[in-house]
Amino acid sequence: MSPTSSSDVLIRKLQSISDLREGDIDVLKDIQIQEKDFLANYDLVREGDRPVNSFVVLDGLLGSTKLTGDGKRQITSFFVAGDIPDLHGL
């Protein structure tokens, strides 16, 4: 990760789509972010899982897939730095 804090990635993403007040930024800077690296093709969440934590993409690219009726993987979306891919699942 770069010298900036992990929360800065999220803050920059949110600022690109909305105006944030200083108080909002302060709250976001206080969020505890535990960084983890994942190998390519690692399943963060599988169909049927009930996640209890959320995550923010800090670097790289993340894809969301589903299995088709014939067992193949179909890409349903991509996520980039600052995205919160699983926010709807919490």
DSSP file (Angstrom, degrees, kcal/mol; ACC not computed):
  #  RESIDUE AA STRUCTURE BP1 BP2  ACC     N-H-->O    O-->H-N    N-H-->O    O-->H-N    TCO  KAPPA ALPHA  PHI   PSI    X-CA   Y-CA   Z-CA
    1    1 A M              0   0    0      0, 0.0    58,-0.1     0, 0.0     5,-0.1   0.000 360.0 360.0 360.0 152.4    0.0    0.0    0.0
    2    2 A S        -     0   0    0      1,-0.1     4,-0.0     3,-0.1     0, 0.0  -0.127 360.0 -91.9 -71.9 172.8    1.2    3.5   -0.6
    3    3 A P  S    S+     0   0    0      0, 0.0    -1,-0.1     0, 0.0     2,-0.1   0.680 102.3  92.3 -63.4 -16.9    2.3    5.9    2.2
    4    4 A T  S    S-     0   0    0      1,-0.1     2,-0.0     2,-0.1     5,-0.0  -0.388  89.8 -97.7 -73.6 158.7   -1.3    7.3    2.4
    5    5 A S    >>  -     0   0    0      1,-0.1     3,-0.8    -2,-0.1     4,-0.7  -0.333  26.9-114.2 -75.2 160.0   -3.6    5.6    4.9
    6    6 A S  H >> S+     0   0    0      1,-0.3     4,-1.0     2,-0.2     3,-0.8   0.859 116.7  58.5 -60.4 -36.2   -6.1    2.9    3.9
    7    7 A S  H 3> S+     0   0    0      1,-0.2     4,-2.6     2,-0.2    -1,-0.3   0.782  93.2  68.0 -67.2 -24.6   -9.0    5.2    4.8
    8    8 A D  H <> S+     0   0    0     -3,-0.8     4,-2.8     1,-0.2    -1,-0.2   0.850  94.7  56.6 -62.2 -33.6   -7.6    7.8    2.3
    9    9 A V  H <X S+     0   0    0     -3,-0.8     4,-1.8    -4,-0.7    -1,-0.2   0.935 111.0  42.9 -62.3 -45.7   -8.5    5.4   -0.6
   10   10 A L  H  X S+     0   0    0     -4,-1.0     4,-2.5     2,-0.2    -2,-0.2   0.909 113.8  51.5 -65.9 -43.0  -12.1    5.2    0.6
   11   11 A I  H  X S+     0   0    0     -4,-2.6     4,-2.7     1,-0.2    -2,-0.2   0.924 109.3  49.7 -61.8 -45.9  -12.2    9.0    1.2
   12   12 A R  H  X S+     0   0    0     -4,-2.8     4,-1.3     1,-0.2    -1,-0.2   0.908 111.3  49.9 -60.0 -41.9  -10.9    9.8   -2.3
   13   13 A K  H  X S+     0   0    0     -4,-1.8     4,-0.5    -5,-0.2     3,-0.4   0.940 113.0  45.4 -62.9 -47.1  -13.5    7.5   -3.8
   14   14 A L  H >X S+     0   0    0     -4,-2.5     4,-1.4     1,-0.2     3,-1.0   0.871 110.3  54.5 -65.7 -36.6  -16.4    9.1   -1.9
   15   15 A Q  H 3< S+     0   0    0     -4,-2.7    -1,-0.2     1,-0.2    -2,-0.2   0.768 100.1  62.2 -67.5 -24.1  -15.1   12.6   -2.6
   16   16 A S  H 3< S+     0   0    0     -4,-1.3    -1,-0.2    -3,-0.4    -2,-0.2   0.699 116.7  28.9 -74.2 -17.2  -15.2   11.7   -6.4
   17   17 A I  H << S+     0   0    0     -3,-1.0     2,-0.3    -4,-0.5    -2,-0.2   0.502 129.0  17.5-118.2  -7.9  -19.0   11.2   -6.2
   18   18 A S  S  < S-     0   0    0     -4,-1.4     2,-0.4    -5,-0.1    -1,-0.3  -0.993  76.5-101.5-160.9 152.9  -20.1   13.5   -3.4
   19   19 A D        -     0   0    0     -2,-0.3     2,-0.4    -3,-0.1    -4,-0.1  -0.678  38.2-156.3 -77.9 130.3  -19.0   16.5   -1.3
   20   20 A L        -     0   0    0     -2,-0.4     2,-0.1    -5,-0.1    -5,-0.0  -0.914   8.7-133.9-109.9 134.8  -17.8   15.4    2.1
   21   21 A R     >  -     0   0    0     -2,-0.4     4,-2.2     1,-0.1     3,-0.3  -0.446  29.2-108.9 -77.5 159.3  -17.8   17.7    5.1
   22   22 A E  H  > S+     0   0    0      1,-0.2     4,-2.4     2,-0.2     5,-0.2   0.876 120.9  54.7 -56.9 -38.9  -14.7   17.9    7.3
   23   23 A G  H  > S+     0   0    0      2,-0.2     4,-2.0     1,-0.2    -1,-0.2   0.879 106.6  51.0 -63.2 -37.8  -16.6   16.0   10.1
   24   24 A D  H  > S+     0   0    0     -3,-0.3     4,-2.4     2,-0.2    -2,-0.2   0.917 110.0  49.7 -63.8 -43.2  -17.5   13.2    7.6
   25   25 A I  H  X S+     0   0    0     -4,-2.2     4,-2.3     1,-0.2    -2,-0.2   0.904 108.6  52.7 -63.4 -41.6  -13.8   12.9    6.7
   26   26 A D  H  X S+     0   0    0     -4,-2.4     4,-1.0     2,-0.2    -1,-0.2   0.910 109.7  48.7 -60.5 -42.4  -12.8   12.8   10.3
   27   27 A V  H >< S+     0   0    0     -4,-2.0     3,-0.6     1,-0.2     4,-0.4   0.925 111.3  49.8 -63.1 -44.5  -15.2    9.9   11.0
   28   28 A L  H >< S+     0   0    0     -4,-2.4     3,-1.1     1,-0.2    -1,-0.2   0.863 106.2  55.9 -63.8 -35.8  -14.0    8.0    7.9
   29   29 A K  H 3< S+     0   0    0     -4,-2.3    -1,-0.2     1,-0.2    -2,-0.2   0.770 103.9  55.8 -66.9 -24.5  -10.3    8.5    9.0
   30   30 A D  T << S+     0   0    0     -4,-1.0    -1,-0.2    -3,-0.6    -2,-0.2   0.542  79.3 115.1 -85.8  -7.0  -11.2    6.8   12.4
   31   31 A I  S <  S-     0   0    0     -3,-1.1     2,-0.6    -4,-0.4   -24,-0.1  -0.440  71.3-123.9 -65.4 132.3  -12.6    3.7   10.7
   32   32 A Q        -     0   0    0     -2,-0.2     2,-0.5   -25,-0.0    -1,-0.1  -0.686  31.2-172.9 -79.4 118.5  -10.5    0.7   11.6
   33   33 A I        -     0   0    0     -2,-0.6     2,-0.7    22,-0.0   -27,-0.1  -0.963  11.3-159.2-117.4 121.0   -9.3   -1.0    8.4
   34   34 A Q        -     0   0    0     -2,-0.5     2,-0.3   -28,-0.0    -2,-0.0  -0.883  19.0-140.9 -98.4 116.9   -7.4   -4.3    8.6
   35   35 A E        +     0   0    0     -2,-0.7     2,-0.3    23,-0.0    -2,-0.0  -0.584  25.0 173.1 -83.1 138.1   -5.4   -4.8    5.5
   36   36 A K        -     0   0    0     -2,-0.3     2,-0.4     2,-0.0    -2,-0.0  -0.995  22.4-140.8-140.0 142.9   -5.2   -8.2    3.9
   37   37 A D        -     0   0    0     -2,-0.3     2,-0.4     0, 0.0    -2,-0.0  -0.836  18.7-163.6-101.0 142.8   -3.7   -9.4    0.6
   38   38 A F        -     0   0    0     -2,-0.4     2,-0.1     4,-0.0     3,-0.1  -0.965  16.7-122.5-127.6 144.0   -5.4  -12.0   -1.5
   39   39 A L    >   -     0   0    0     -2,-0.4     3,-1.5     1,-0.2     0, 0.0  -0.385  47.8 -78.7 -76.0 159.9   -4.1  -14.2   -4.3
   40   40 A A  T 3  S+     0   0    0      1,-0.2    -1,-0.2    -2,-0.1     3,-0.1  -0.284 116.8  18.5 -57.6 143.8   -5.8  -14.1   -7.7
   41   41 A N  T 3  S+     0   0    0      1,-0.2     2,-0.4    -3,-0.1    -1,-0.2   0.622  85.8 149.2  67.8  16.7   -9.0  -16.2   -7.9
   42   42 A Y    <   -     0   0    0     -3,-1.5     2,-0.9     1,-0.1    -1,-0.2  -0.657  47.6-129.5 -79.1 133.9   -9.4  -16.2   -4.1
   43   43 A D        +     0   0    0     -2,-0.4     3,-0.2     1,-0.2    -1,-0.1  -0.756  26.9 178.5 -87.2 107.8  -13.1  -16.4   -3.1
   44   44 A L  S    S+     0   0    0     -2,-0.9     2,-0.4     1,-0.3    -1,-0.2   0.911  77.7   9.2 -71.7 -43.6  -13.7  -13.6   -0.5
   45   45 A V  S    S-     0   0    0      6,-0.0    -1,-0.3     4,-0.0     2,-0.3  -1.000  74.5-154.2-138.6 134.9  -17.4  -14.5   -0.2
   46   46 A R    >   -     0   0    0     -2,-0.4     3,-2.7    -3,-0.2    20,-0.0  -0.774  38.7 -81.7-108.8 156.5  -19.2  -17.4   -1.7
   47   47 A E  T 3  S+     0   0    0     -2,-0.3     3,-0.1     1,-0.3    -1,-0.1  -0.299 120.0  24.1 -54.6 130.7  -22.8  -17.8   -2.6
   48   48 A G  T 3  S+     0   0    0      1,-0.4    -1,-0.3    -3,-0.0     2,-0.0   0.169  91.5 129.2  95.7 -17.5  -24.8  -18.6    0.5
   49   49 A D    <   -     0   0    0     -3,-2.7    -1,-0.4     1,-0.1    -4,-0.0  -0.334  51.2-147.0 -65.4 152.6  -22.2  -17.0    2.9
   50   50 A R        -     0   0    0     -3,-0.1    -1,-0.1    40,-0.0    -3,-0.0  -0.793  20.3-153.0-121.0  86.3  -23.5  -14.5    5.4
   51   51 A P        -     0   0    0      0, 0.0     3,-0.1     0, 0.0    -6,-0.0  -0.234  17.6-170.5 -62.8 146.0  -20.6  -12.0    5.9
   52   52 A V  S    S+     0   0    0      2,-0.0     2,-0.3     1,-0.0    38,-0.0   0.457  71.2  53.4-111.6  -8.0  -20.3  -10.2    9.1
   53   53 A N  S    S-     0   0    0      2,-0.0     2,-0.3    33,-0.0    -1,-0.0  -0.885  70.5-142.8-123.7 157.0  -17.6   -7.8    7.9
   54   54 A S        -     0   0    0     -2,-0.3     2,-0.3    -3,-0.1    -2,-0.0  -0.733  16.2-153.4-109.9 165.2  -17.4   -5.4    5.0
   55   55 A F        -     0   0    0     -2,-0.3    31,-0.5   -22,-0.1     2,-0.4  -0.980   9.3-146.4-142.2 157.8  -14.3   -4.6    2.9
   56   56 A V        -     0   0    0     -2,-0.3     2,-0.6    28,-0.2    28,-0.2  -0.967  26.6-121.8-119.2 133.3  -12.9   -1.9    0.8
   57   57 A V        +     0   0    0     26,-2.5    25,-3.8    -2,-0.4    26,-0.2  -0.672  32.6 176.4 -73.8 118.8  -10.8   -2.5   -2.3
   58   58 A L        -     0   0    0     -2,-0.6     2,-0.3     1,-0.4    -1,-0.2   0.773  64.0  -1.4 -94.4 -31.3   -7.5   -0.7   -1.5
   59   59 A D  S    S+     0   0    0     21,-0.1    -1,-0.4   -58,-0.1     2,-0.2  -0.984 106.5  17.1-159.0 145.9   -5.5   -1.7   -4.6
   60   60 A G  S    S-     0   0    0     -2,-0.3    21,-0.5    -3,-0.1     2,-0.4  -0.504  86.2 -58.1  92.1-158.8   -6.0   -3.8   -7.7
   61   61 A L        -     0   0    0     -2,-0.2     2,-0.4    19,-0.1    19,-0.2  -0.981  38.7-164.3-133.0 138.2   -9.1   -5.2   -9.2
   62   62 A L  E     -A   79   0A   0     17,-2.4    17,-2.8    -2,-0.4     2,-0.4  -0.974   7.5-158.2-124.8 137.9  -11.8   -7.4   -7.8
   63   63 A G  E     -A   78   0A   0     -2,-0.4     2,-0.5    15,-0.2    15,-0.2  -0.893   8.0-145.7-117.0 148.5  -14.4   -9.3   -9.7
   64   64 A S  E     +A   77   0A   0     13,-2.9    12,-3.7    -2,-0.4    13,-1.4  -0.936  26.8 175.9-109.2 132.9  -17.8  -10.7   -8.7
   65   65 A T  E     -A   75   0A   0     -2,-0.5     2,-0.3    10,-0.3    10,-0.2  -0.864  17.5-161.0-131.8 164.9  -18.9  -13.9  -10.3
   66   66 A K  E     -A   74   0A   0      8,-1.9     8,-3.0    -2,-0.3     2,-0.4  -0.962  29.2-108.2-139.0 159.4  -21.7  -16.4  -10.2
   67   67 A L  E     -A   73   0A   0     -2,-0.3     6,-0.2     6,-0.2     2,-0.1  -0.735  31.4-140.5 -89.5 135.1  -22.0  -20.0  -11.3
   68   68 A T    >   -     0   0    0      4,-3.2     3,-2.1    -2,-0.4    -1,-0.0  -0.332  33.7 -93.4 -84.2 173.2  -24.1  -20.7  -14.4
   69   69 A G  T 3  S+     0   0    0      1,-0.3    -1,-0.1     2,-0.1    -2,-0.0   0.769 127.1  51.5 -58.7 -27.8  -26.4  -23.7  -14.8
   70   70 A D  T 3  S-     0   0    0      2,-0.1    -1,-0.3     0, 0.0    -3,-0.0   0.234 123.3-102.1 -97.4  15.1  -23.6  -25.6  -16.5
   71   71 A G  S <  S+     0   0    0     -3,-2.1     2,-0.2     1,-0.3    -2,-0.1   0.528  77.9 132.2  84.7   6.6  -21.1  -24.9  -13.8
   72   72 A K        -     0   0    0      1,-0.0    -4,-3.2    -5,-0.0     2,-0.4  -0.572  59.1-112.8 -88.9 156.0  -19.1  -22.1  -15.5
   73   73 A R  E     -A   67   0A   0     -6,-0.2     2,-0.5    -2,-0.2    -6,-0.2  -0.746  27.6-164.0 -88.8 132.9  -18.2  -18.8  -13.8
   74   74 A Q  E     -A   66   0A   0     -8,-3.0    -8,-1.9    -2,-0.4     2,-0.3  -0.976  19.0-129.0-117.6 125.9  -19.9  -15.7  -15.2
   75   75 A I  E     +A   65   0A   0     -2,-0.5   -10,-0.3   -10,-0.2     3,-0.1  -0.576  28.1 175.0 -72.7 128.9  -18.4  -12.3  -14.3
   76   76 A T  E     -     0   0A   0    -12,-3.7     2,-0.3     1,-0.4   -11,-0.2   0.651  60.3 -11.3-109.1 -22.4  -21.2  -10.0  -12.9
   77   77 A S  E     -A   64   0A   0    -13,-1.4   -13,-2.9     2,-0.0    -1,-0.4  -0.981  52.8-134.7-168.7 163.1  -19.2   -6.9  -11.9
   78   78 A F  E     -A   63   0A   0     -2,-0.3     2,-0.4   -15,-0.2   -15,-0.2  -0.932  15.7-159.5-123.5 150.5  -15.8   -5.4  -11.3
   79   79 A F  E     -A   62   0A   0    -17,-2.8   -17,-2.4    -2,-0.3     2,-0.2  -0.986   6.0-167.1-132.5 142.2  -14.6   -3.3   -8.4
   80   80 A V    >   -     0   0    0     -2,-0.4     3,-2.5   -19,-0.2   -23,-0.3  -0.639  46.6 -47.2-120.3 177.2  -11.6   -0.9   -8.2
   81   81 A A  T 3  S+     0   0    0    -21,-0.5   -23,-0.2     1,-0.3    -1,-0.2  -0.156 126.5  22.3 -50.2 130.3   -9.8    0.9   -5.4
   82   82 A G  T 3  S+     0   0    0    -25,-3.8    -1,-0.3     1,-0.4   -24,-0.1   0.182  92.6 126.5  96.5 -15.4  -12.2    2.7   -3.1
   83   83 A D    <   -     0   0    0     -3,-2.5   -26,-2.5   -26,-0.2    -1,-0.4  -0.434  51.7-149.6 -75.1 150.3  -15.2    0.4   -4.0
   84   84 A I    >   -     0   0    0    -28,-0.2     3,-1.3     1,-0.1     4,-0.2  -0.834  18.1-177.8-117.0  87.6  -17.1   -1.4   -1.2
   85   85 A P  T 3  S+     0   0    0      0, 0.0     3,-0.3     0, 0.0    -1,-0.1   0.768  75.6  40.0 -63.7 -28.9  -18.3   -4.5   -3.1
   86   86 A D  T >  S+     0   0    0    -31,-0.5     3,-1.6     1,-0.2     4,-0.5   0.197  74.6 114.2-109.0  16.6  -20.3   -6.1   -0.4
   87   87 A L  G X  S+     0   0    0     -3,-1.3     3,-1.2     1,-0.3    -1,-0.2   0.866  76.2  55.6 -57.9 -38.2  -22.0   -3.1    1.2
   88   88 A H  G 3  S+     0   0    0     -3,-0.3    -1,-0.3    -4,-0.2    -2,-0.1   0.704 100.6  61.6 -67.7 -18.8  -25.5   -4.3    0.1
   89   89 A G  G <         0   0    0     -3,-1.6    -1,-0.2     1,-0.2    -2,-0.2   0.558 360.0 360.0 -86.9  -7.9  -24.9   -7.7    1.8
   90   90 A L    <         0   0    0     -3,-1.2    -1,-0.2    -4,-0.5    -2,-0.1   0.474 360.0 360.0 -91.2 360.0  -24.6   -6.3    5.3
